[in-house]
Amino acid sequence: MEIEKTAFESRAPDRGFTCRASYLKQPNNGDALIEIFRDGAKVREFLFPAYKIWNIAAHFSDIVDGELENDGRGYEAAASTGIHTPTIILEPLEGNANG
């Protein structure tokens, strides 16, 4: 998996959390890499449909609420189609004791 370019990056932290979304090169160009940081340390990374990455930015406050409560509802809101809300399971980033 290779990054093509950064789509967006948080400029101001939300309670210590920031995020970065990056478009990927083929054959993974249908997805984007989403990275979530807390106080500069990466706490989560995952692939997300590239066409929906702006939902991450739009629901970032909800995502931070969920991270602080160990709940996936912010990610569910970002991933929702409005018809069906997917089940999101949060797993710690490998090698991260804070996960």
CNS distance restraints for C-alpha pairs under 8 A (distance, minus, plus):
assign (resid   1 and name CA) (resid  24 and name CA) 7.05 0.50 0.50
assign (resid   1 and name CA) (resid  25 and name CA) 7.31 0.50 0.50
assign (resid   1 and name CA) (resid  28 and name CA) 6.68 0.50 0.50
assign (resid   2 and name CA) (resid  24 and name CA) 5.74 0.50 0.50
assign (resid   2 and name CA) (resid  25 and name CA) 5.62 0.50 0.50
assign (resid   3 and name CA) (resid  22 and name CA) 6.37 0.50 0.50
assign (resid   3 and name CA) (resid  23 and name CA) 5.99 0.50 0.50
assign (resid   3 and name CA) (resid  24 and name CA) 4.37 0.50 0.50
assign (resid   3 and name CA) (resid  25 and name CA) 5.82 0.50 0.50
assign (resid   3 and name CA) (resid  33 and name CA) 7.93 0.50 0.50
assign (resid   4 and name CA) (resid  22 and name CA) 7.18 0.50 0.50
assign (resid   4 and name CA) (resid  23 and name CA) 5.49 0.50 0.50
assign (resid   4 and name CA) (resid  24 and name CA) 4.87 0.50 0.50
assign (resid   4 and name CA) (resid  25 and name CA) 5.07 0.50 0.50
assign (resid   5 and name CA) (resid  22 and name CA) 5.64 0.50 0.50
assign (resid   5 and name CA) (resid  23 and name CA) 5.47 0.50 0.50
assign (resid   5 and name CA) (resid  24 and name CA) 7.12 0.50 0.50
assign (resid   6 and name CA) (resid  20 and name CA) 7.31 0.50 0.50
assign (resid   6 and name CA) (resid  21 and name CA) 6.01 0.50 0.50
assign (resid   6 and name CA) (resid  22 and name CA) 4.12 0.50 0.50
assign (resid   6 and name CA) (resid  23 and name CA) 6.12 0.50 0.50
assign (resid   7 and name CA) (resid  20 and name CA) 7.69 0.50 0.50
assign (resid   7 and name CA) (resid  21 and name CA) 5.46 0.50 0.50
assign (resid   7 and name CA) (resid  22 and name CA) 5.11 0.50 0.50
assign (resid   7 and name CA) (resid  23 and name CA) 6.20 0.50 0.50
assign (resid   8 and name CA) (resid  20 and name CA) 5.82 0.50 0.50
assign (resid   8 and name CA) (resid  21 and name CA) 5.44 0.50 0.50
assign (resid   8 and name CA) (resid  22 and name CA) 7.11 0.50 0.50
assign (resid   9 and name CA) (resid  18 and name CA) 7.56 0.50 0.50
assign (resid   9 and name CA) (resid  19 and name CA) 5.75 0.50 0.50
assign (resid   9 and name CA) (resid  20 and name CA) 4.23 0.50 0.50
assign (resid   9 and name CA) (resid  21 and name CA) 6.40 0.50 0.50
assign (resid  10 and name CA) (resid  18 and name CA) 5.26 0.50 0.50
assign (resid  10 and name CA) (resid  19 and name CA) 5.38 0.50 0.50
assign (resid  10 and name CA) (resid  20 and name CA) 6.42 0.50 0.50
assign (resid  11 and name CA) (resid  18 and name CA) 7.63 0.50 0.50
assign (resid  12 and name CA) (resid  18 and name CA) 7.20 0.50 0.50
assign (resid  13 and name CA) (resid  17 and name CA) 5.14 0.50 0.50
assign (resid  13 and name CA) (resid  18 and name CA) 5.15 0.50 0.50
assign (resid  14 and name CA) (resid  18 and name CA) 6.56 0.50 0.50
assign (resid  14 and name CA) (resid  61 and name CA) 7.01 0.50 0.50
assign (resid  14 and name CA) (resid  64 and name CA) 7.23 0.50 0.50
assign (resid  15 and name CA) (resid  64 and name CA) 7.61 0.50 0.50
assign (resid  16 and name CA) (resid  38 and name CA) 5.32 0.50 0.50
assign (resid  16 and name CA) (resid  39 and name CA) 5.08 0.50 0.50
assign (resid  17 and name CA) (resid  36 and name CA) 7.01 0.50 0.50
assign (resid  17 and name CA) (resid  37 and name CA) 5.46 0.50 0.50
assign (resid  17 and name CA) (resid  38 and name CA) 4.38 0.50 0.50
assign (resid  17 and name CA) (resid  39 and name CA) 6.32 0.50 0.50
assign (resid  17 and name CA) (resid  40 and name CA) 7.91 0.50 0.50
assign (resid  17 and name CA) (resid  64 and name CA) 6.81 0.50 0.50
assign (resid  18 and name CA) (resid  36 and name CA) 5.97 0.50 0.50
assign (resid  18 and name CA) (resid  37 and name CA) 5.21 0.50 0.50
assign (resid  18 and name CA) (resid  38 and name CA) 6.48 0.50 0.50
assign (resid  18 and name CA) (resid  39 and name CA) 7.97 0.50 0.50
assign (resid  18 and name CA) (resid  40 and name CA) 7.84 0.50 0.50
assign (resid  19 and name CA) (resid  34 and name CA) 7.14 0.50 0.50
assign (resid  19 and name CA) (resid  35 and name CA) 5.53 0.50 0.50
assign (resid  19 and name CA) (resid  36 and name CA) 4.51 0.50 0.50
assign (resid  19 and name CA) (resid  37 and name CA) 5.96 0.50 0.50
assign (resid  20 and name CA) (resid  34 and name CA) 5.85 0.50 0.50
assign (resid  20 and name CA) (resid  35 and name CA) 5.23 0.50 0.50
assign (resid  20 and name CA) (resid  36 and name CA) 6.72 0.50 0.50
assign (resid  21 and name CA) (resid  32 and name CA) 6.49 0.50 0.50
assign (resid  21 and name CA) (resid  33 and name CA) 5.69 0.50 0.50
assign (resid  21 and name CA) (resid  34 and name CA) 4.60 0.50 0.50
assign (resid  21 and name CA) (resid  35 and name CA) 6.47 0.50 0.50
assign (resid  21 and name CA) (resid  53 and name CA) 6.97 0.50 0.50
assign (resid  22 and name CA) (resid  32 and name CA) 5.44 0.50 0.50
assign (resid  22 and name CA) (resid  33 and name CA) 5.16 0.50 0.50
assign (resid  22 and name CA) (resid  34 and name CA) 6.58 0.50 0.50
assign (resid  23 and name CA) (resid  29 and name CA) 6.66 0.50 0.50
assign (resid  23 and name CA) (resid  31 and name CA) 7.01 0.50 0.50
assign (resid  23 and name CA) (resid  32 and name CA) 4.69 0.50 0.50
assign (resid  23 and name CA) (resid  33 and name CA) 6.58 0.50 0.50
assign (resid  23 and name CA) (resid  50 and name CA) 6.81 0.50 0.50
assign (resid  24 and name CA) (resid  28 and name CA) 5.75 0.50 0.50
assign (resid  24 and name CA) (resid  29 and name CA) 4.80 0.50 0.50
assign (resid  24 and name CA) (resid  30 and name CA) 7.68 0.50 0.50
assign (resid  24 and name CA) (resid  31 and name CA) 6.60 0.50 0.50
assign (resid  24 and name CA) (resid  32 and name CA) 5.68 0.50 0.50
assign (resid  24 and name CA) (resid  33 and name CA) 7.04 0.50 0.50
assign (resid  25 and name CA) (resid  29 and name CA) 5.00 0.50 0.50
assign (resid  28 and name CA) (resid  32 and name CA) 7.91 0.50 0.50
assign (resid  29 and name CA) (resid  50 and name CA) 7.41 0.50 0.50
assign (resid  30 and name CA) (resid  49 and name CA) 6.16 0.50 0.50
assign (resid  30 and name CA) (resid  50 and name CA) 5.57 0.50 0.50
assign (resid  30 and name CA) (resid  51 and name CA) 7.72 0.50 0.50
assign (resid  31 and name CA) (resid  47 and name CA) 5.97 0.50 0.50
assign (resid  31 and name CA) (resid  48 and name CA) 5.40 0.50 0.50
assign (resid  31 and name CA) (resid  49 and name CA) 4.44 0.50 0.50
assign (resid  31 and name CA) (resid  50 and name CA) 4.47 0.50 0.50
assign (resid  31 and name CA) (resid  51 and name CA) 7.88 0.50 0.50
assign (resid  32 and name CA) (resid  47 and name CA) 5.51 0.50 0.50
assign (resid  32 and name CA) (resid  48 and name CA) 5.31 0.50 0.50
assign (resid  32 and name CA) (resid  49 and name CA) 6.04 0.50 0.50
assign (resid  32 and name CA) (resid  50 and name CA) 4.75 0.50 0.50
assign (resid  32 and name CA) (resid  53 and name CA) 7.25 0.50 0.50
assign (resid  33 and name CA) (resid  45 and name CA) 6.98 0.50 0.50
assign (resid  33 and name CA) (resid  46 and name CA) 5.86 0.50 0.50
assign (resid  33 and name CA) (resid  47 and name CA) 4.77 0.50 0.50
assign (resid  33 and name CA) (resid  48 and name CA) 6.45 0.50 0.50
assign (resid  34 and name CA) (resid  45 and name CA) 5.46 0.50 0.50
assign (resid  34 and name CA) (resid  46 and name CA) 5.40 0.50 0.50
assign (resid  34 and name CA) (resid  47 and name CA) 6.05 0.50 0.50
assign (resid  34 and name CA) (resid  48 and name CA) 6.74 0.50 0.50
assign (resid  35 and name CA) (resid  42 and name CA) 6.85 0.50 0.50
assign (resid  35 and name CA) (resid  43 and name CA) 7.84 0.50 0.50
assign (resid  35 and name CA) (resid  44 and name CA) 5.84 0.50 0.50
assign (resid  35 and name CA) (resid  45 and name CA) 4.36 0.50 0.50
assign (resid  35 and name CA) (resid  46 and name CA) 6.78 0.50 0.50
assign (resid  36 and name CA) (resid  42 and name CA) 5.80 0.50 0.50
assign (resid  36 and name CA) (resid  43 and name CA) 5.80 0.50 0.50
assign (resid  36 and name CA) (resid  44 and name CA) 5.06 0.50 0.50
assign (resid  36 and name CA) (resid  45 and name CA) 6.18 0.50 0.50
assign (resid  37 and name CA) (resid  41 and name CA) 5.13 0.50 0.50
assign (resid  37 and name CA) (resid  42 and name CA) 4.18 0.50 0.50
assign (resid  37 and name CA) (resid  43 and name CA) 5.37 0.50 0.50
assign (resid  37 and name CA) (resid  44 and name CA) 7.00 0.50 0.50
assign (resid  38 and name CA) (resid  42 and name CA) 6.39 0.50 0.50
assign (resid  38 and name CA) (resid  43 and name CA) 6.45 0.50 0.50
assign (resid  42 and name CA) (resid  93 and name CA) 7.96 0.50 0.50
assign (resid  43 and name CA) (resid  92 and name CA) 7.17 0.50 0.50
assign (resid  43 and name CA) (resid  93 and name CA) 5.88 0.50 0.50
assign (resid  43 and name CA) (resid  96 and name CA) 6.98 0.50 0.50
assign (resid  43 and name CA) (resid  98 and name CA) 7.34 0.50 0.50
assign (resid  43 and name CA) (resid  99 and name CA) 5.96 0.50 0.50
assign (resid  44 and name CA) (resid  92 and name CA) 6.86 0.50 0.50
assign (resid  44 and name CA) (resid  93 and name CA) 5.33 0.50 0.50
assign (resid  44 and name CA) (resid  99 and name CA) 7.68 0.50 0.50
assign (resid  45 and name CA) (resid  93 and name CA) 7.07 0.50 0.50
assign (resid  48 and name CA) (resid  52 and name CA) 7.30 0.50 0.50
assign (resid  48 and name CA) (resid  53 and name CA) 6.87 0.50 0.50
assign (resid  49 and name CA) (resid  53 and name CA) 6.73 0.50 0.50
assign (resid  52 and name CA) (resid  56 and name CA) 7.56 0.50 0.50
assign (resid  52 and name CA) (resid  78 and name CA) 7.85 0.50 0.50
assign (resid  52 and name CA) (resid  79 and name CA) 7.48 0.50 0.50
assign (resid  53 and name CA) (resid  57 and name CA) 7.19 0.50 0.50
assign (resid  54 and name CA) (resid  58 and name CA) 6.17 0.50 0.50
assign (resid  55 and name CA) (resid  59 and name CA) 5.95 0.50 0.50
assign (resid  55 and name CA) (resid  78 and name CA) 4.82 0.50 0.50
assign (resid  55 and name CA) (resid  79 and name CA) 7.28 0.50 0.50
assign (resid  56 and name CA) (resid  60 and name CA) 5.65 0.50 0.50
assign (resid  56 and name CA) (resid  63 and name CA) 7.93 0.50 0.50
assign (resid  56 and name CA) (resid  75 and name CA) 7.53 0.50 0.50
assign (resid  56 and name CA) (resid  78 and name CA) 5.43 0.50 0.50
assign (resid  58 and name CA) (resid  78 and name CA) 7.58 0.50 0.50
assign (resid  59 and name CA) (resid  63 and name CA) 6.17 0.50 0.50
assign (resid  59 and name CA) (resid  74 and name CA) 6.35 0.50 0.50
assign (resid  59 and name CA) (resid  75 and name CA) 7.78 0.50 0.50
assign (resid  59 and name CA) (resid  77 and name CA) 6.85 0.50 0.50
assign (resid  59 and name CA) (resid  78 and name CA) 5.84 0.50 0.50
assign (resid  60 and name CA) (resid  64 and name CA) 6.16 0.50 0.50
assign (resid  60 and name CA) (resid  74 and name CA) 7.25 0.50 0.50
assign (resid  61 and name CA) (resid  65 and name CA) 6.25 0.50 0.50
assign (resid  61 and name CA) (resid  74 and name CA) 7.72 0.50 0.50
assign (resid  62 and name CA) (resid  66 and name CA) 6.22 0.50 0.50
assign (resid  62 and name CA) (resid  73 and name CA) 7.28 0.50 0.50
assign (resid  62 and name CA) (resid  74 and name CA) 4.38 0.50 0.50
assign (resid  62 and name CA) (resid  75 and name CA) 7.76 0.50 0.50
assign (resid  62 and name CA) (resid  77 and name CA) 7.87 0.50 0.50
assign (resid  63 and name CA) (resid  67 and name CA) 6.13 0.50 0.50
assign (resid  63 and name CA) (resid  72 and name CA) 7.42 0.50 0.50
assign (resid  63 and name CA) (resid  73 and name CA) 7.11 0.50 0.50
assign (resid  63 and name CA) (resid  74 and name CA) 3.88 0.50 0.50
assign (resid  63 and name CA) (resid  75 and name CA) 5.75 0.50 0.50
assign (resid  64 and name CA) (resid  68 and name CA) 6.16 0.50 0.50
assign (resid  64 and name CA) (resid  74 and name CA) 7.32 0.50 0.50
assign (resid  65 and name CA) (resid  69 and name CA) 6.32 0.50 0.50
assign (resid  65 and name CA) (resid  74 and name CA) 7.17 0.50 0.50
assign (resid  66 and name CA) (resid  70 and name CA) 5.61 0.50 0.50
assign (resid  66 and name CA) (resid  71 and name CA) 4.43 0.50 0.50
assign (resid  66 and name CA) (resid  72 and name CA) 5.57 0.50 0.50
assign (resid  66 and name CA) (resid  73 and name CA) 5.97 0.50 0.50
assign (resid  66 and name CA) (resid  74 and name CA) 5.66 0.50 0.50
assign (resid  66 and name CA) (resid  75 and name CA) 7.95 0.50 0.50
assign (resid  67 and name CA) (resid  71 and name CA) 6.11 0.50 0.50
assign (resid  67 and name CA) (resid  72 and name CA) 7.32 0.50 0.50
assign (resid  70 and name CA) (resid  90 and name CA) 7.60 0.50 0.50
assign (resid  71 and name CA) (resid  90 and name CA) 7.38 0.50 0.50
assign (resid  72 and name CA) (resid  76 and name CA) 6.15 0.50 0.50
assign (resid  72 and name CA) (resid  88 and name CA) 5.59 0.50 0.50
assign (resid  72 and name CA) (resid  89 and name CA) 6.54 0.50 0.50
assign (resid  72 and name CA) (resid  90 and name CA) 6.29 0.50 0.50
assign (resid  73 and name CA) (resid  77 and name CA) 6.12 0.50 0.50
assign (resid  73 and name CA) (resid  88 and name CA) 7.59 0.50 0.50
assign (resid  74 and name CA) (resid  78 and name CA) 6.35 0.50 0.50
assign (resid  75 and name CA) (resid  79 and name CA) 6.09 0.50 0.50
assign (resid  75 and name CA) (resid  88 and name CA) 6.87 0.50 0.50
assign (resid  76 and name CA) (resid  80 and name CA) 5.83 0.50 0.50
assign (resid  76 and name CA) (resid  85 and name CA) 6.21 0.50 0.50
assign (resid  76 and name CA) (resid  86 and name CA) 6.06 0.50 0.50
assign (resid  76 and name CA) (resid  87 and name CA) 6.74 0.50 0.50
assign (resid  76 and name CA) (resid  88 and name CA) 6.06 0.50 0.50
assign (resid  77 and name CA) (resid  85 and name CA) 7.31 0.50 0.50
assign (resid  79 and name CA) (resid  85 and name CA) 7.27 0.50 0.50
assign (resid  79 and name CA) (resid  86 and name CA) 6.99 0.50 0.50
assign (resid  80 and name CA) (resid  84 and name CA) 6.33 0.50 0.50
assign (resid  80 and name CA) (resid  85 and name CA) 4.82 0.50 0.50
assign (resid  80 and name CA) (resid  86 and name CA) 6.48 0.50 0.50
assign (resid  81 and name CA) (resid  85 and name CA) 6.76 0.50 0.50
assign (resid  91 and name CA) (resid  99 and name CA) 7.22 0.50 0.50
assign (resid  92 and name CA) (resid  96 and name CA) 6.60 0.50 0.50
assign (resid  92 and name CA) (resid  97 and name CA) 7.89 0.50 0.50
assign (resid  92 and name CA) (resid  98 and name CA) 7.66 0.50 0.50
assign (resid  92 and name CA) (resid  99 and name CA) 4.02 0.50 0.50
assign (resid  93 and name CA) (resid  99 and name CA) 5.90 0.50 0.50
